[in-house]
């Protein structure tokens, strides 16, 4: 009898361990699949950027978590300065999309799937995407948002002053549908518009650089852009280009 009881205990324990291992592997697979799904969503959004009217439909798969769009998240404040003058050229939320995972992967919090920690970047090889894993209130989350990119070029000469063009690119999801749903639905990404705002600064003194400072959801960053000037000064045209991306649930 004792032998039978011992055997049953061993079988029960073995079964429990096997089930636990299978469940853990399944949760881990869901975690990896959710990461790939969010990368796929970002690729769909990227395919419509800067082309007004274009759209792409993407299926948000069900991996046991919830999907959330918050248009009012990620407030972005952008200032320009040469340490003599300062001006605010953008101040608005840019939105975010979040996949809230049912389980967590140890050691993955803080991992960037695309992009890095910088609040603003410059250069054509930098990505504006920030796709990262963070620890939320109840679980880990895969958060998709965008940061600005700045560039500068010399575009001419006026009355002995070099003309510099500074362009700051912003991707905003603030026009998106606000929603919180279990995953497993179609989402349309549409480039609703590209809006341009241009400001001109006629300076009577020489400078060699202009700083573009960004504060994105509490994270500060700065890039220094070269500026050409003469003894007479310089003209700086600053253009802020905003690509408005609209995310909306659709039925297919």
SULQUIUR-V851766 format. One record per residue. N is the residue number from 1. RES is the residue in one letter. NEAR is the number of other ideal C-beta (glycine too) atoms within 10 Angstrom. D_LAST is the distance of its C-alpha to the last C-alpha in whole Angstrom. Layout:
BEGIN
n = (N & N)
res = (RES & RES)
near = (NEAR & NEAR)
d_last = (D_LAST & D_LAST)
END
This chain:
BEGIN
n = (1 & 2 & 3 & 4 & 5 & 6 & 7 & 8 & 9 & 10 & 11 & 12 & 13 & 14 & 15 & 16 & 17 & 18 & 19 & 20 & 21 & 22 & 23 & 24 & 25 & 26 & 27 & 28 & 29 & 30 & 31 & 32 & 33 & 34 & 35 & 36 & 37 & 38 & 39 & 40 & 41 & 42 & 43 & 44 & 45 & 46 & 47 & 48 & 49 & 50 & 51 & 52 & 53 & 54 & 55 & 56 & 57 & 58 & 59 & 60 & 61 & 62 & 63 & 64 & 65 & 66 & 67 & 68 & 69 & 70 & 71 & 72 & 73 & 74 & 75 & 76 & 77 & 78 & 79 & 80 & 81 & 82 & 83 & 84 & 85 & 86 & 87 & 88 & 89 & 90 & 91 & 92 & 93 & 94 & 95 & 96 & 97 & 98 & 99 & 100 & 101 & 102 & 103 & 104 & 105 & 106 & 107 & 108 & 109 & 110 & 111 & 112 & 113 & 114 & 115 & 116 & 117 & 118 & 119 & 120 & 121 & 122 & 123 & 124 & 125 & 126 & 127 & 128 & 129 & 130 & 131 & 132 & 133 & 134 & 135 & 136 & 137 & 138 & 139 & 140 & 141 & 142 & 143 & 144 & 145 & 146 & 147 & 148 & 149 & 150 & 151 & 152 & 153 & 154 & 155 & 156 & 157 & 158 & 159 & 160 & 161 & 162 & 163 & 164 & 165 & 166 & 167 & 168 & 169 & 170 & 171 & 172 & 173 & 174 & 175 & 176 & 177 & 178 & 179 & 180 & 181 & 182 & 183 & 184 & 185 & 186 & 187 & 188 & 189 & 190 & 191 & 192 & 193 & 194 & 195 & 196 & 197 & 198 & 199 & 200 & 201 & 202 & 203 & 204 & 205 & 206 & 207 & 208 & 209 & 210 & 211 & 212 & 213 & 214 & 215 & 216 & 217 & 218 & 219 & 220 & 221 & 222 & 223 & 224 & 225 & 226 & 227 & 228 & 229 & 230 & 231 & 232 & 233 & 234 & 235 & 236 & 237 & 238 & 239 & 240 & 241 & 242 & 243 & 244 & 245 & 246 & 247 & 248 & 249 & 250 & 251 & 252)
res = (X & X & X & X & X & X & X & X & X & X & X & X & X & X & X & X & X & X & X & X & X & X & X & X & X & X & X & X & X & X & X & X & X & X & X & X & X & X & X & X & X & X & X & X & X & X & X & X & X & X & X & X & X & X & X & X & X & X & X & X & X & X & X & X & X & X & X & X & X & X & X & X & X & X & X & X & X & X & X & X & X & X & X & X & X & X & X & X & X & X & X & X & X & X & X & X & X & X & X & X & X & X & X & X & X & X & X & X & X & X & X & X & X & X & X & X & X & X & X & X & X & X & X & X & X & X & X & X & X & X & X & X & X & X & X & X & X & X & X & X & X & X & X & X & X & X & X & X & X & X & X & X & X & X & X & X & X & X & X & X & X & X & X & X & X & X & X & X & X & X & X & X & X & X & X & X & X & X & X & X & X & X & X & X & X & X & X & X & X & X & X & X & X & X & X & X & X & X & X & X & X & X & X & X & X & X & X & X & X & X & X & X & X & X & X & X & X & X & X & X & X & X & X & X & X & X & X & X & X & X & X & X & X & X & X & X & X & X & X & X & X & X & X & X & X & X & X & X & X & X & X & X)
near = (5 & 6 & 7 & 8 & 9 & 10 & 10 & 10 & 10 & 10 & 10 & 10 & 10 & 10 & 10 & 10 & 10 & 10 & 10 & 10 & 10 & 10 & 11 & 11 & 10 & 12 & 16 & 12 & 11 & 19 & 21 & 11 & 14 & 27 & 20 & 12 & 22 & 23 & 16 & 14 & 24 & 22 & 14 & 18 & 24 & 18 & 14 & 20 & 16 & 13 & 11 & 13 & 9 & 12 & 17 & 16 & 13 & 19 & 15 & 22 & 18 & 16 & 22 & 16 & 24 & 16 & 26 & 17 & 21 & 19 & 20 & 12 & 19 & 22 & 15 & 24 & 16 & 23 & 16 & 23 & 13 & 18 & 9 & 8 & 10 & 11 & 11 & 10 & 19 & 18 & 11 & 15 & 16 & 25 & 27 & 22 & 27 & 21 & 23 & 21 & 24 & 16 & 17 & 17 & 16 & 6 & 7 & 17 & 14 & 10 & 14 & 12 & 18 & 16 & 19 & 11 & 11 & 16 & 21 & 23 & 20 & 17 & 9 & 6 & 6 & 17 & 15 & 19 & 20 & 24 & 21 & 21 & 22 & 13 & 12 & 13 & 6 & 10 & 13 & 23 & 21 & 25 & 22 & 24 & 23 & 28 & 27 & 26 & 22 & 25 & 17 & 22 & 12 & 13 & 12 & 11 & 12 & 11 & 9 & 9 & 20 & 18 & 17 & 24 & 16 & 21 & 17 & 25 & 20 & 22 & 24 & 23 & 26 & 20 & 15 & 23 & 14 & 12 & 16 & 11 & 13 & 12 & 19 & 11 & 16 & 13 & 24 & 17 & 25 & 21 & 21 & 17 & 14 & 14 & 13 & 9 & 12 & 12 & 13 & 10 & 17 & 13 & 19 & 8 & 11 & 13 & 17 & 11 & 12 & 24 & 15 & 24 & 17 & 24 & 17 & 21 & 16 & 8 & 13 & 11 & 16 & 15 & 23 & 13 & 19 & 12 & 20 & 19 & 18 & 12 & 8 & 15 & 18 & 24 & 22 & 25 & 16 & 22 & 15 & 20 & 17 & 19 & 22 & 20 & 25 & 20 & 23 & 17 & 15 & 13 & 5 & 7)
d_last = (62 & 62 & 60 & 58 & 57 & 57 & 55 & 52 & 52 & 51 & 48 & 47 & 47 & 46 & 43 & 42 & 42 & 40 & 37 & 37 & 37 & 34 & 32 & 33 & 32 & 29 & 29 & 30 & 27 & 24 & 26 & 26 & 22 & 21 & 24 & 22 & 18 & 20 & 21 & 18 & 17 & 20 & 20 & 16 & 18 & 21 & 20 & 19 & 22 & 25 & 23 & 22 & 19 & 17 & 14 & 12 & 9 & 10 & 10 & 13 & 14 & 16 & 20 & 22 & 22 & 20 & 18 & 20 & 20 & 23 & 23 & 27 & 28 & 30 & 33 & 34 & 37 & 39 & 42 & 45 & 48 & 51 & 53 & 55 & 52 & 49 & 46 & 42 & 40 & 37 & 36 & 32 & 30 & 27 & 25 & 24 & 21 & 22 & 21 & 24 & 25 & 26 & 29 & 31 & 33 & 37 & 38 & 34 & 34 & 35 & 33 & 32 & 29 & 29 & 32 & 35 & 36 & 37 & 36 & 37 & 37 & 39 & 39 & 36 & 36 & 35 & 31 & 30 & 27 & 29 & 27 & 29 & 30 & 31 & 33 & 32 & 33 & 32 & 30 & 30 & 27 & 25 & 25 & 24 & 26 & 27 & 31 & 33 & 35 & 38 & 40 & 43 & 45 & 48 & 47 & 51 & 54 & 55 & 59 & 59 & 56 & 54 & 50 & 48 & 44 & 42 & 38 & 36 & 32 & 30 & 26 & 25 & 22 & 24 & 21 & 19 & 17 & 20 & 18 & 19 & 17 & 17 & 15 & 12 & 9 & 7 & 10 & 10 & 14 & 15 & 19 & 20 & 24 & 27 & 30 & 33 & 36 & 40 & 43 & 46 & 49 & 53 & 55 & 59 & 59 & 58 & 56 & 54 & 51 & 48 & 46 & 43 & 42 & 39 & 39 & 35 & 35 & 38 & 39 & 41 & 41 & 43 & 43 & 46 & 46 & 49 & 50 & 53 & 56 & 59 & 62 & 61 & 58 & 54 & 51 & 48 & 45 & 42 & 38 & 36 & 32 & 29 & 26 & 23 & 20 & 17 & 15 & 12 & 10 & 6 & 4 & 0)
END
